[in-house]
């Protein structure tokens, strides 16, 4: 029995990559100063700022989208059922109620290769129930989508940017 909810640890797991990028972009101007002198520092600061924003803004937008989808949600995987708490409502359904699962992962994550961009660690699963309902579970709710059971009838979709759209 495992219960997941969005907490500080989940935010950190998904966002620590941006700290690495920020450190590299912060050190970039210092490298230029040492290598080429003071006249290159202005250019290096601008280039580092623009590069950081190009990486940071899409990452933050995706992170907020994942948070918006699963904030206030808790999911608990029991022996035969899944309990879903969404703000003031509770749902229980059996594993057998899952008709199929659409798992969307980044190309880097699906191919087990190096994740160059901070958004490469984001993924989500659409649990399509036999009742017609769709439950979206993001990697912000369940880190790395390490769901403690084998997903039935899973269709893997690889994407460059895992943006959950067309939600019911």
N, C-alpha and C positions, 0 to 999 in steps of 0.2 A: 504494500500500500504506500504510494508516493503521492504527495500533495504539492502542487506548484502554484505560485502566485508571483506577481511582479514585485520585486524588492530591489534594494540597492545592489545586491550581488548580481542580479540579472542585468541591471543597467550597466554595471562595470564589465561584466563578461562581454557584452556586445559593444562597449565603447572604448575599451582599453587601447584598441588599435589607433584611435585618433591621438592618444597621448604620444605614441611613437612617432606619428607623422608630425605632430607639433614640435617635438624635440628635434627632429631632423630639420624642419623648416626654421627653427630658432637658431640652430647651429650653422645653417647655410651662410648667412651673412658674415659670421665670424671666420669661416673658411675663406670666403672671398677677400676679407680684409687681410688675412695672413698671406694669402697667395698673391693677390694683385694690388694691395695697397688701399689707402683710404678712398680714392676716387671711385672704386667699384662698390663700395658699401651701400650707397643710395640705391643703385640698381638691384643689388642683392636683397635688400630689405623689401623693395617693391615686388620682386620676383617671388620671394618666399611668402609674402602676404597673399599674393594672388594665387599661388599654388596651394597654400593652406586653405583658402576660401573655396577653391575649386574642389578640394577633397572634403572639406568640412561641411559645406552647405548641403550637398546631396545626402551625406551620412546623417546629418541632423534631421533632415526632412523624413528620411526613411525610418529613423529611430522613433520620431514622433508619430508616424503612421502606425508602426507596430504597437506603440504604447496606446494609441487611440483605439485600436482594435481590441486589445486585451486588458485595458485598465479596468480595475474593479472585478476582474475575473479570477477565479481559482478553479483549478482542475485537479481532481484526485483520481488516481488509477487504483482501483481495488481489484480483488481477485477475478470477479466476473463482470464488474460494471465500471462505468466511468461516471463520476459525480462532477457536475459542472455548476459552479455558483457564479452567478452574474448579477452583481449588485444586490438586488432584493429578491431574486428568483433562484430556485434550485432545480436542476434537471438531473435525472439519472437515466442512463441507457446502457444496454449490454453491448459487449464487444460484437456480438452477432448482429446487432442493429446497424453496424457500419457496413454500408453497401460497398463503397470503395473510398480510397484515399488518394487525393492528388497532392503529391509532395513536390514543392517547388524549392529548388536549391540553386545557388550560384554555380556557374561553370567550374570555378575553382574548388568549391566545396564538394560538388558532385564527382569531380575527377580526382579528388584528393591531391590537389596541387597547391602550390604556394598562393596564399591569399594576399594579393598586392594592395587591394583597396579595402578600407574599413567596412564597406557594405558587403564584402564577400562572405562574411560570417552569418549574414541574415538569411533565414529560410522560413517557410511556413508550410503548414499542412491543412488541407481542406478535408475534414471528415464529413463525407456525404452519407447521411443516415437514410434508412429505408423509408422514413416518414417524409422525406423531401427536405428536411432541414439540413443546413450546412453549418458546421462548427469550424471556425478558423482558429488554429493553434499556431502561434508564432514562436520563433526562437527566443523572443524576449520573455515569453511566459514559461516555456520549457527550454532551458539552455541547450543549444545544439540539437534541439528536437530529439533528445534522448528519451523517447517514450518507452516505458518499461514493458512493452509487449510488441509482438510482431504485427506490423500493420497489414491488414488483409487487403488483397487486391489493390496494390499500390501502383500508381502511375507516376513515374518520376519525370518532372519537367525541369529542364536546365534553362537558366536565364542569366543574363549578365547583371541585371538589377532586379531583385525579387520584390516587386511592388504588388501587394495584394489589392487587386481591383475586382470589380464586379461582385461585390459581396451582397448576399441576400439579407 
